[in-house]
Amino acid sequence: MSDVVRVEKIDGNIAKITINRPDKLNALNREVRQGIFGALNNLTDDDDIRVVLITGAGDKAFIAGADIAEFKDARPIEQYRSMKAGNIYMAIERFHKPVIAMINGFCLGGGCELAMACDMRIASTSAKIGQPEINLGLIPGAGGTQRLPRLVGEGWAMRLITSGELISGDTAAKIGLVETAVAPEELETHTMTLAAKIGSRSPVALQAAKESILAARRMPLDEGLKFEQAWFSLLFSTDDMAEGVSAFLEKRKAEFKGS
């Protein structure tokens, strides 16, 4: 695994991906993007892992955006090809296990876009979050103009993208950009508690839940309902469903195996 992307397994079914460039505020460069791809590929087939956390090394930054040094001499066609070849944002969104962003500092530009590609976001109250690309004469290029309004509405998305202003973790929670904001010293404990709760659920049901919820973005309601019903019916064929029902009736904790 790349030195700039670390992967740890925690408590058996949780994987923690850490962007490890604290001296660069964990800015995204080619090596980091490749490292994230590699980590996700390895975790895809790891049946022990049920939920993934993504965070940044140190206490200053989650991901402070793209490494601007890579922009200096980039030609349009090179930039387009690079983004098409290295779309970590879609890779995270399409990853079949739940992914939680643990936002521990600056979460800017491509870092904010990466957080929005995750399924859930928990931030430190002291985090600074935003899409400041307008300050470079640019707009977000990795989903910011598309995912941000879906999360916070057009008004807040327009304000954040056109002004380039940064907001705190507290404000991000109030407008729906993150689900929860907690004190910096509580961030890891809070996130791990949520991850452990999710990790105790059926892996097959977790995949079904993620795919069905994301389907709501692209499908009309009637098609989305059919998609949900198909997954719901399919789950009746799983050992996990049988175990869940038995555990409920027997008033014990279910032991899901992922089959």
C-alpha positions as CSV (number, residue, x, y, z in Angstrom):
1,M,0.0,0.0,0.0
2,S,1.2,3.5,-0.7
3,D,2.9,5.5,2.1
4,V,0.5,8.4,1.5
5,V,-2.6,6.2,2.1
6,R,-2.7,4.0,5.1
7,V,-5.3,1.2,5.7
8,E,-6.0,-0.2,9.2
9,K,-8.4,-2.9,10.2
10,I,-10.2,-2.2,13.5
11,D,-12.3,-4.5,15.6
12,G,-12.5,-7.1,12.8
13,N,-15.1,-5.5,10.5
14,I,-14.1,-1.8,10.2
15,A,-11.4,-0.5,7.8
16,K,-9.9,3.0,8.3
17,I,-8.3,4.7,5.3
18,T,-6.1,7.6,6.3
19,I,-4.7,10.1,3.8
20,N,-1.2,10.5,5.1
21,R,0.3,13.8,3.8
22,P,-0.1,16.0,6.9
23,D,2.7,18.3,5.8
24,K,0.6,19.1,2.7
25,L,-2.7,19.2,4.7
26,N,-3.4,15.8,3.1
27,A,-3.9,17.4,-0.4
28,L,-5.0,15.1,-3.1
29,N,-2.3,14.3,-5.8
30,R,-1.9,11.5,-8.3
31,E,-0.3,9.2,-5.7
32,V,-3.1,9.7,-3.2
33,R,-5.7,9.0,-5.7
34,Q,-4.0,5.8,-6.8
35,G,-3.6,4.8,-3.2
36,I,-7.4,5.3,-2.5
37,F,-8.2,3.2,-5.6
38,G,-5.9,0.5,-4.4
39,A,-7.3,0.5,-0.9
40,L,-10.9,0.2,-2.1
41,N,-10.0,-2.6,-4.5
42,N,-8.4,-4.6,-1.7
43,L,-11.3,-4.0,0.6
44,T,-13.9,-4.9,-2.0
45,D,-13.1,-8.6,-1.7
46,D,-12.4,-8.6,2.0
47,D,-15.5,-10.2,3.5
48,D,-14.5,-9.4,7.0
49,I,-14.8,-5.6,6.3
50,R,-18.4,-4.3,6.5
51,V,-17.8,-0.5,6.8
52,V,-15.0,1.9,5.8
53,L,-13.9,5.2,7.4
54,I,-11.9,7.8,5.5
55,T,-10.0,10.5,7.3
56,G,-6.8,12.6,7.2
57,A,-3.6,12.3,9.2
58,G,-3.0,14.8,11.9
59,D,-5.5,17.2,13.4
60,K,-5.3,20.1,10.9
61,A,-6.9,18.6,7.8
62,F,-9.2,16.0,6.4
63,I,-8.2,16.8,2.9
64,A,-7.4,20.4,2.0
65,G,-8.3,20.0,-1.6
66,A,-6.3,19.1,-4.7
67,D,-2.6,19.6,-4.8
68,I,-2.6,22.9,-6.7
69,A,1.0,22.3,-7.8
70,E,-0.4,19.8,-10.3
71,F,-2.5,22.5,-11.9
72,K,0.3,24.8,-12.9
73,D,1.2,23.4,-16.3
74,A,-1.9,21.1,-16.9
75,R,-3.4,21.3,-20.3
76,P,-7.2,20.9,-20.6
77,I,-7.1,17.5,-22.3
78,E,-4.6,16.2,-19.8
79,Q,-6.8,17.4,-16.9
80,Y,-9.8,15.8,-18.5
81,R,-8.0,12.5,-19.0
82,S,-6.6,12.5,-15.5
83,M,-10.0,13.1,-13.9
84,K,-11.7,10.4,-16.1
85,A,-9.0,7.9,-15.2
86,G,-8.8,8.7,-11.6
87,N,-12.4,9.3,-10.5
88,I,-12.1,8.2,-6.9
89,Y,-15.4,10.0,-6.1
90,M,-17.5,7.6,-8.2
91,A,-15.4,4.7,-6.9
92,I,-16.3,5.6,-3.3
93,E,-20.0,6.2,-4.2
94,R,-20.2,2.9,-6.1
95,F,-18.3,0.9,-3.4
96,H,-20.8,-1.6,-2.2
97,K,-20.0,-1.1,1.5
98,P,-21.0,2.0,3.6
99,V,-18.3,4.6,3.7
100,I,-18.1,7.3,6.4
101,A,-16.0,10.5,6.1
102,M,-14.5,11.5,9.5
103,I,-13.7,15.2,8.9
104,N,-11.0,16.3,11.3
105,G,-10.0,19.7,10.0
106,F,-9.8,21.5,6.6
107,C,-12.2,19.9,4.1
108,L,-11.9,22.0,1.0
109,G,-12.4,21.7,-2.7
110,G,-11.7,18.1,-3.8
111,G,-11.7,17.1,-0.1
112,C,-15.2,18.4,0.3
113,E,-16.2,16.6,-2.9
114,L,-14.7,13.4,-1.6
115,A,-16.6,13.7,1.7
116,M,-19.8,14.2,-0.3
117,A,-19.1,11.1,-2.3
118,C,-19.1,9.1,1.0
119,D,-22.4,7.8,2.4
120,M,-22.1,9.7,5.7
121,R,-20.1,12.5,7.1
122,I,-19.2,13.3,10.7
123,A,-17.2,16.5,11.3
124,S,-15.4,18.1,14.1
125,T,-17.1,21.4,15.2
126,S,-13.8,23.1,14.4
127,A,-13.6,21.7,10.9
128,K,-13.5,24.2,8.0
129,I,-15.5,23.1,5.0
130,G,-16.0,24.6,1.6
131,Q,-15.6,24.8,-2.2
132,P,-13.1,27.6,-2.7
133,E,-12.3,26.9,-6.3
134,I,-13.8,30.2,-7.4
135,N,-10.8,31.9,-5.8
136,L,-8.7,30.2,-8.5
137,G,-11.0,31.2,-11.3
138,L,-12.5,27.7,-11.4
139,I,-15.5,25.8,-10.3
140,P,-15.7,22.4,-8.6
141,G,-14.7,19.7,-11.0
142,A,-15.3,16.5,-9.2
143,G,-19.0,16.6,-8.3
144,G,-19.3,19.7,-6.2
145,T,-21.9,21.5,-8.3
146,Q,-23.9,18.2,-8.4
147,R,-23.7,16.6,-5.0
148,L,-23.7,19.8,-2.9
149,P,-27.2,21.0,-4.0
150,R,-28.5,17.5,-3.4
151,L,-27.4,17.7,0.2
152,V,-28.0,21.3,1.1
153,G,-30.3,22.8,-1.6
154,E,-29.5,25.2,-4.4
155,G,-29.3,28.3,-2.2
156,W,-26.6,27.1,0.1
157,A,-24.8,25.4,-2.8
158,M,-24.8,28.6,-4.8
159,R,-23.6,30.6,-1.9
160,L,-20.7,28.3,-1.0
161,I,-19.5,27.8,-4.6
162,T,-19.9,31.4,-5.8
163,S,-18.4,33.0,-2.7
164,G,-15.8,30.4,-1.8
165,E,-16.5,31.0,1.9
166,L,-15.7,28.3,4.4
167,I,-18.1,27.1,7.1
168,S,-17.6,25.4,10.4
169,G,-18.5,21.8,11.2
170,D,-21.4,23.2,13.3
171,T,-22.8,25.2,10.4
172,A,-22.3,22.2,8.0
173,A,-24.5,20.1,10.4
174,K,-27.2,22.7,10.5
175,I,-27.5,22.9,6.7
176,G,-27.2,19.1,6.2
177,L,-23.8,19.0,4.6
178,V,-22.7,16.6,7.4
179,E,-24.9,14.5,9.6
180,T,-23.3,15.3,12.9
181,A,-20.7,17.7,14.3
182,V,-19.0,16.9,17.6
183,A,-16.2,18.3,19.7
184,P,-12.7,17.5,18.2
185,E,-11.8,15.3,21.1
186,E,-15.0,13.3,20.6
187,L,-14.7,12.9,16.8
188,E,-13.0,9.5,16.6
189,T,-15.0,7.9,19.5
190,H,-18.3,9.1,18.0
191,T,-17.4,7.9,14.5
192,M,-16.1,4.5,15.7
193,T,-19.3,4.0,17.7
194,L,-21.4,4.5,14.6
195,A,-19.1,2.4,12.5
196,A,-19.3,-0.5,15.0
197,K,-23.1,-0.3,15.0
198,I,-23.2,-0.4,11.2
199,G,-20.5,-3.2,11.1
200,S,-22.7,-5.4,13.3
201,R,-25.4,-5.5,10.6
202,S,-25.8,-8.0,7.7
203,P,-23.4,-7.2,4.9
204,V,-25.9,-8.2,2.3
205,A,-28.6,-6.0,3.8
206,L,-26.0,-3.1,4.0
207,Q,-25.3,-3.4,0.3
208,A,-29.0,-3.6,-0.5
209,A,-29.7,-0.5,1.7
210,K,-26.8,1.6,0.1
211,E,-27.8,0.7,-3.5
212,S,-31.5,1.3,-2.9
213,I,-30.9,4.7,-1.3
214,L,-28.6,5.8,-4.0
215,A,-31.1,4.6,-6.6
216,A,-33.4,7.4,-5.4
217,R,-31.0,10.0,-7.0
218,R,-31.4,8.6,-10.5
219,M,-34.7,6.9,-10.7
220,P,-38.3,8.2,-10.8
221,L,-40.3,7.1,-7.7
222,D,-42.1,4.2,-9.4
223,E,-38.8,2.7,-10.6
224,G,-37.1,3.3,-7.3
225,L,-39.9,1.4,-5.5
226,K,-39.5,-1.5,-7.8
227,F,-35.7,-1.5,-7.2
228,E,-36.3,-1.5,-3.5
229,Q,-38.9,-4.3,-3.7
230,A,-36.5,-6.4,-5.7
231,W,-33.8,-6.2,-3.1
232,F,-36.3,-6.7,-0.2
233,S,-37.6,-9.9,-1.8
234,L,-34.1,-11.1,-2.6
235,L,-33.0,-10.8,1.0
236,F,-35.6,-13.4,2.0
237,S,-33.3,-15.9,0.4
238,T,-30.3,-15.1,2.6
239,D,-29.1,-16.9,5.7
240,D,-28.7,-13.5,7.3
241,M,-32.4,-12.8,7.0
242,A,-33.2,-16.2,8.6
243,E,-30.8,-15.4,11.4
244,G,-32.2,-12.0,12.0
245,V,-35.8,-13.2,12.3
246,S,-34.7,-16.1,14.5
247,A,-32.7,-13.8,16.8
248,F,-35.6,-11.4,17.0
249,L,-38.1,-14.1,18.0
250,E,-35.6,-15.7,20.4
251,K,-34.8,-12.3,22.0
252,R,-31.0,-12.5,21.3
253,K,-28.4,-10.7,19.4
254,A,-28.2,-11.7,15.7
255,E,-24.9,-13.0,14.4
256,F,-24.8,-12.1,10.7
257,K,-22.3,-13.9,8.5
258,G,-22.9,-12.2,5.1
259,S,-24.6,-15.0,3.3
